[in-house]
Amino acid sequence: MRIGIDARLWSQTGVGRYIRNLVLNLQNLDKENEYTLFVRPKDYDKVKIQISNPKFRISKINIKWHSLGEQARFPAILDKEKLDLMHFPYFSVPVFYKRPYIVTIHDLIINHFPTGKASTLSKPLYESKLLAYKYVIKKAAKNSKKIIAVSNATKDEIIDHLGVSADKVKVIYNGIEEEFKNQKPKIKNKDYGMYFLYVGNAYPHKNLERLIQAFSKVKFQETGTGSQELKLVLVGKRDFFYQRLEKDTRAKNIKNVEFRYDVDDENLLSLYANALALAFPSLMEGFGLPALEAMACGCPVLASETPSLREVCKDAALYFNPNSTDSIKDSLEFIIGNLELRDKMIEKGRKRAKEFSWKKAAQETLLLYQEILNS
């Protein structure tokens, strides 16, 4: 059987990590089916050096996601391959593609938190793209053979908002790279001293303005920690949203907030392992991979009480109300003053993280492929 995987987001964060780990594990698990990976020319060499299974073929496709070319040209390219099954690991599906496919939907955050006021696009252009997004994702869900959701919380959202039946949606959890599990930090971060950590993008639903405001109100003297010793370290990609957040933080003269961009996995592992805790204040998440990474590295998690984060972290995290600055502040102060609780959270977090792996995610995905192909 011939299976296609849309790998155009290979080098991206988030969905890119999902695609990379899925593909690399599938090539070790499946020696029978033939695969075609559709990648952008700039990623071709990166993908090629990581593919050793002769059943996997790489096809260059110079079509960006969320583009007219994706809708106008991509279907014809796919049709020539005569695939028995296509996997779109992101909602951006060419709506005129008629052969069997599955789609992974990671979240429906934009349905709840449109970023019009924060977008770099003009209002008319943004609103037209928002309408296009809603049309494409609904069409993709309707025409797919199956939908992969990365959590039960996301599955519930898909059923409610996209009008599909529950039996059409299969929950397959994200995994975590083995190097994040039970590893000693290779790089110490003594220059930071004691710090809280945030990892991820700076989109509005991430709620970082409120996190920074809460951090600025933490009463250091009550914990015996000098203000110069306690920091908030934000790790992400230097895009419009982060630059705006950094500028706003400086304008408000909020001290001890560090912005770190384009951090590689080795340094990220060390940042997790040496942090006082990960602060994860999102108003909504599809899964919450940084929380899982943090737990695997022995970093306690302070998380918003959203359904997906409770599902992923269970009793290994300390939860707060993400709409309350005081609630976030209280959790930051609480973890500083309760080192015994922190040790227990580390133990629970490591145990919880062991239940997730990309190999397991790939195995369940392969079973889904086979189920559809056999039918």
C-alpha positions as CSV (number, residue, x, y, z in Angstrom):
1,M,0.0,0.0,0.0
2,R,1.1,3.6,-0.7
3,I,0.9,6.1,2.0
4,G,1.6,9.8,1.7
5,I,2.6,12.2,4.5
6,D,2.5,16.0,4.2
7,A,5.9,17.0,5.7
8,R,6.0,20.6,4.5
9,L,6.2,21.8,8.1
10,W,9.2,19.6,8.9
11,S,11.4,22.4,10.2
12,Q,8.7,24.2,12.2
13,T,8.2,24.1,15.9
14,G,5.1,22.4,17.3
15,V,3.6,20.6,14.3
16,G,7.1,20.2,12.9
17,R,8.2,18.3,16.0
18,Y,5.1,16.1,15.6
19,I,5.9,15.3,11.9
20,R,9.6,14.6,12.5
21,N,9.0,12.2,15.4
22,L,6.1,10.5,13.6
23,V,8.1,9.9,10.4
24,L,11.3,8.8,12.1
25,N,9.5,6.3,14.2
26,L,7.3,5.0,11.4
27,Q,10.4,4.2,9.3
28,N,11.6,1.9,12.1
29,L,8.2,0.3,12.6
30,D,6.9,-0.3,9.1
31,K,8.9,-2.3,6.5
32,E,6.0,-3.2,4.3
33,N,4.1,-0.1,3.2
34,E,5.6,2.4,0.8
35,Y,5.7,6.1,1.9
36,T,6.0,9.3,0.0
37,L,7.0,12.4,2.1
38,F,6.1,15.7,0.6
39,V,8.7,18.3,1.7
40,R,9.7,21.8,0.8
41,P,13.0,22.1,-1.2
42,K,14.7,23.9,1.7
43,D,14.0,20.9,4.0
44,Y,14.9,18.2,1.5
45,D,18.5,17.6,2.7
46,K,17.4,17.7,6.3
47,V,14.9,14.9,5.7
48,K,17.1,12.9,3.4
49,I,19.9,12.4,6.0
50,Q,17.4,11.1,8.6
51,I,15.6,8.6,6.3
52,S,17.2,5.1,6.1
53,N,14.2,3.0,5.2
54,P,14.2,2.3,1.4
55,K,10.4,2.2,1.5
56,F,10.4,5.9,2.2
57,R,10.6,8.3,-0.8
58,I,11.0,12.1,-0.6
59,S,9.2,14.4,-3.0
60,K,10.1,18.0,-3.3
61,I,7.0,20.3,-3.4
62,N,7.5,24.1,-3.4
63,I,4.1,24.9,-2.1
64,K,3.7,26.8,1.2
65,W,0.9,25.9,3.7
66,H,-2.1,28.3,3.9
67,S,-1.5,29.3,0.3
68,L,-3.5,29.4,-3.0
69,G,-1.0,26.9,-4.4
70,E,-1.9,24.5,-1.7
71,Q,-5.5,24.5,-2.9
72,A,-4.9,24.9,-6.6
73,R,-1.8,22.8,-7.3
74,F,-1.3,20.4,-4.5
75,P,-4.3,18.1,-5.3
76,A,-3.0,17.4,-8.8
77,I,0.5,16.5,-7.4
78,L,-1.1,14.1,-4.9
79,D,-3.3,12.5,-7.6
80,K,-0.3,11.6,-9.7
81,E,1.1,9.6,-6.8
82,K,-2.1,7.4,-6.7
83,L,-1.9,7.1,-2.9
84,D,-4.0,4.6,-1.1
85,L,-4.0,6.9,2.0
86,M,-2.7,10.4,2.6
87,H,-2.0,11.8,6.1
88,F,-2.2,15.6,6.6
89,P,-0.6,16.1,10.0
90,Y,-2.1,19.6,10.2
91,F,-5.6,21.0,9.3
92,S,-4.3,22.8,6.2
93,V,-5.8,20.3,3.7
94,P,-6.4,20.9,0.0
95,V,-10.2,20.8,-0.1
96,F,-10.4,19.4,-3.7
97,Y,-8.3,16.3,-2.9
98,K,-10.8,13.4,-3.3
99,R,-8.7,10.3,-2.4
100,P,-8.8,8.8,1.1
101,Y,-7.0,10.7,3.8
102,I,-6.7,11.3,7.5
103,V,-6.0,14.6,9.2
104,T,-4.4,15.4,12.6
105,I,-6.1,18.4,14.3
106,H,-4.0,19.6,17.2
107,D,-6.4,22.2,18.6
108,L,-9.2,24.6,17.7
109,I,-7.7,27.6,19.6
110,I,-8.4,30.1,16.9
111,N,-12.1,29.3,17.1
112,H,-12.0,30.7,20.7
113,F,-9.2,33.2,20.5
114,P,-9.1,35.0,17.1
115,T,-5.9,37.0,16.9
116,G,-7.3,39.8,14.8
117,K,-6.2,42.6,17.1
118,A,-2.8,41.1,17.5
119,S,-2.3,40.0,13.9
120,T,0.4,41.5,11.6
121,L,-2.2,41.5,8.8
122,S,-4.7,44.2,8.0
123,K,-8.2,43.7,9.4
124,P,-9.9,42.8,6.1
125,L,-7.1,40.4,5.1
126,Y,-7.1,38.8,8.5
127,E,-10.9,38.3,8.5
128,S,-10.8,36.8,5.1
129,K,-8.0,34.3,6.2
130,L,-10.0,33.5,9.3
131,L,-13.1,32.6,7.1
132,A,-10.8,30.5,4.9
133,Y,-9.4,28.7,7.9
134,K,-12.9,27.8,9.2
135,Y,-14.0,26.6,5.8
136,V,-10.9,24.5,5.2
137,I,-10.8,22.8,8.7
138,K,-14.5,22.0,8.6
139,K,-14.2,20.6,5.1
140,A,-11.1,18.6,6.0
141,A,-12.9,17.1,9.0
142,K,-16.0,16.2,7.0
143,N,-14.2,14.5,4.1
144,S,-11.5,12.7,6.1
145,K,-11.7,9.0,6.8
146,K,-10.5,9.5,10.3
147,I,-9.4,12.4,12.5
148,I,-6.5,12.2,14.9
149,A,-6.9,14.4,18.0
150,V,-3.9,14.8,20.4
151,S,-6.1,14.8,23.5
152,N,-9.6,14.0,24.7
153,A,-10.1,17.7,25.3
154,T,-9.3,18.4,21.6
155,K,-11.6,15.5,20.6
156,D,-14.5,17.1,22.5
157,E,-13.8,20.4,20.7
158,I,-13.7,18.7,17.3
159,I,-17.0,17.0,17.9
160,D,-18.7,20.2,19.2
161,H,-17.3,22.6,16.6
162,L,-16.8,20.6,13.5
163,G,-20.0,18.5,13.6
164,V,-18.4,15.1,13.3
165,S,-19.3,11.9,15.1
166,A,-17.3,10.7,18.1
167,D,-16.3,7.4,16.4
168,K,-14.6,9.3,13.6
169,V,-12.1,10.9,16.0
170,K,-9.2,8.8,17.4
171,V,-7.1,10.2,20.3
172,I,-3.4,9.6,19.9
173,Y,-1.3,11.4,22.5
174,N,1.9,13.2,21.5
175,G,5.1,11.7,22.7
176,I,8.4,13.0,24.0
177,E,12.0,12.5,22.8
178,E,14.0,10.0,24.9
179,E,16.8,12.6,25.5
180,F,14.3,14.6,27.6
181,K,13.7,11.6,30.0
182,N,15.7,11.3,33.2
183,Q,18.8,13.1,31.8
184,K,21.2,15.1,33.8
185,P,21.6,18.6,32.6
186,K,24.8,19.0,30.6
187,I,24.9,22.8,30.9
188,K,24.4,24.5,34.2
189,N,22.6,27.8,34.3
190,K,24.2,29.4,37.3
191,D,24.1,32.8,35.6
192,Y,20.3,32.7,36.0
193,G,20.3,31.8,39.7
194,M,16.7,30.9,40.6
195,Y,14.3,31.2,37.8
196,F,10.8,30.3,36.5
197,L,10.6,29.1,32.9
198,Y,8.1,29.4,30.1
199,V,8.6,27.6,26.8
200,G,6.4,28.2,23.7
201,N,5.2,31.0,21.4
202,A,3.8,34.3,22.5
203,Y,0.4,34.3,20.8
204,P,-2.4,36.0,22.7
205,H,-4.0,32.9,24.1
206,K,-0.6,32.0,25.8
207,N,-1.5,34.6,28.3
208,L,2.1,35.8,28.8
209,E,1.2,39.4,29.7
210,R,-0.6,38.1,32.7
211,L,2.2,35.8,33.7
212,I,4.7,38.7,33.5
213,Q,2.4,40.9,35.5
214,A,2.0,38.1,38.2
215,F,5.7,37.6,38.3
216,S,6.3,41.3,38.9
217,K,4.1,41.1,42.0
218,V,5.8,38.1,43.6
219,K,6.9,39.1,47.1
220,F,10.5,38.0,47.2
221,Q,11.2,39.1,50.8
222,E,8.6,36.7,52.1
223,T,10.5,33.8,50.7
224,G,14.0,35.0,51.7
225,T,14.9,35.4,48.0
226,G,16.4,38.6,46.8
227,S,14.8,40.1,43.7
228,Q,18.1,40.0,41.9
229,E,18.2,36.2,42.3
230,L,14.8,35.4,40.9
231,K,14.0,35.6,37.2
232,L,11.4,34.7,34.7
233,V,13.0,33.1,31.5
234,L,10.8,33.0,28.4
235,V,12.0,30.7,25.6
236,G,10.6,31.0,22.1
237,K,11.1,32.2,18.5
238,R,11.9,35.9,17.9
239,D,8.8,36.8,15.9
240,F,6.4,39.8,15.9
241,F,4.5,38.6,19.0
242,Y,7.7,38.1,21.1
243,Q,9.2,41.3,20.0
244,R,6.1,43.2,20.9
245,L,5.9,41.4,24.3
246,E,9.6,42.2,25.0
247,K,9.1,45.9,24.1
248,D,6.0,46.2,26.3
249,T,7.8,44.5,29.2
250,R,10.7,46.9,28.9
251,A,8.4,49.9,28.6
252,K,6.7,48.9,31.9
253,N,10.1,48.6,33.5
254,I,9.5,45.1,34.7
255,K,12.8,43.7,36.0
256,N,14.3,40.2,35.8
257,V,12.4,39.0,32.7
258,E,14.8,37.3,30.3
259,F,13.9,36.5,26.6
260,R,15.8,33.6,25.1
261,Y,15.3,32.9,21.4
262,D,16.0,29.9,19.1
263,V,17.3,27.7,21.9
264,D,18.5,24.2,20.8
265,D,17.3,21.0,22.5
266,E,20.5,20.6,24.5
267,N,20.2,24.0,26.1
268,L,16.4,23.6,26.4
269,L,16.9,20.4,28.4
270,S,19.3,22.2,30.7
271,L,16.9,25.1,31.2
272,Y,14.1,22.7,32.1
273,A,16.3,20.7,34.5
274,N,17.6,23.8,36.4
275,A,14.4,25.8,36.6
276,L,12.5,26.3,39.8
277,A,9.3,25.4,37.8
278,L,7.7,25.7,34.4
279,A,4.9,28.3,34.4
280,F,2.3,27.5,31.8
281,P,-0.5,30.1,31.9
282,S,-2.3,29.3,28.5
283,L,-5.9,30.0,28.3
284,M,-6.3,27.0,26.0
285,E,-4.1,24.2,24.7
286,G,-4.5,21.3,22.4
287,F,-2.0,19.2,24.3
288,G,0.7,21.2,26.1
289,L,4.0,19.5,25.0
290,P,6.3,21.9,27.1
291,A,4.5,20.6,30.3
292,L,5.4,17.0,29.3
293,E,9.0,18.0,28.4
294,A,9.4,19.7,31.8
295,M,8.1,16.8,33.8
296,A,10.4,14.4,32.0
297,C,13.4,16.7,32.9
298,G,12.5,16.9,36.5
299,C,11.0,20.4,36.4
300,P,7.8,20.9,38.4
301,V,4.9,22.3,36.4
302,L,2.6,25.2,37.4
303,A,-0.2,25.1,34.9
304,S,-3.5,26.7,34.1
305,E,-6.5,24.7,34.9
306,T,-7.5,24.0,31.3
307,P,-8.9,20.5,30.3
308,S,-6.0,19.4,28.1
309,L,-3.3,20.4,30.7
310,R,-5.1,18.5,33.4
311,E,-5.4,15.6,31.1
312,V,-1.7,15.5,30.3
313,C,-0.3,16.4,33.7
314,K,-2.9,14.9,36.0
315,D,-1.8,15.1,39.7
316,A,1.8,15.9,38.8
317,A,1.2,19.7,38.4
318,L,0.0,22.5,40.5
319,Y,-2.9,24.3,38.9
320,F,-4.0,28.0,38.9
321,N,-6.8,30.1,37.4
322,P,-5.2,31.6,34.2
323,N,-7.6,34.5,34.2
324,S,-6.4,35.7,37.7
325,T,-3.1,37.4,38.1
326,D,-3.3,36.8,41.8
327,S,-3.8,33.1,41.3
328,I,-0.8,32.8,39.1
329,K,1.3,34.9,41.6
330,D,0.2,32.7,44.5
331,S,1.3,29.6,42.7
332,L,4.7,31.1,41.9
333,E,5.2,32.1,45.6
334,F,3.8,28.8,46.9
335,I,6.4,26.7,45.0
336,I,9.3,28.8,46.2
337,G,8.2,28.3,49.8
338,N,7.5,24.5,49.6
339,L,10.6,22.7,48.5
340,E,9.3,19.4,49.9
341,L,6.2,19.7,47.7
342,R,8.4,20.6,44.8
343,D,10.4,17.3,45.2
344,K,7.2,15.3,45.3
345,M,6.0,17.1,42.1
346,I,9.3,16.2,40.4
347,E,8.8,12.5,41.3
348,K,5.2,12.5,40.1
349,G,6.1,14.3,36.9
350,R,8.9,11.9,35.9
351,K,6.5,9.0,36.4
352,R,3.8,10.6,34.4
353,A,6.1,11.5,31.5
354,K,7.2,7.9,31.1
355,E,3.7,7.0,30.0
356,F,4.2,9.0,26.7
357,S,6.5,8.2,23.8
358,W,6.7,9.0,20.1
359,K,7.2,5.3,19.4
360,K,3.8,4.6,21.0
361,A,2.2,7.5,19.1
362,A,3.6,6.1,15.8
363,Q,2.5,2.6,16.6
364,E,-1.1,3.8,17.2
365,T,-1.0,5.9,14.0
366,L,0.2,2.9,12.0
367,L,-2.6,0.8,13.4
368,L,-5.0,3.5,12.2
369,Y,-3.4,3.5,8.8
370,Q,-3.9,-0.3,8.6
371,E,-7.5,-0.1,9.8
372,I,-8.4,2.3,7.0
373,L,-6.4,0.5,4.3
374,N,-8.0,-2.9,5.2
375,S,-11.4,-1.4,5.1
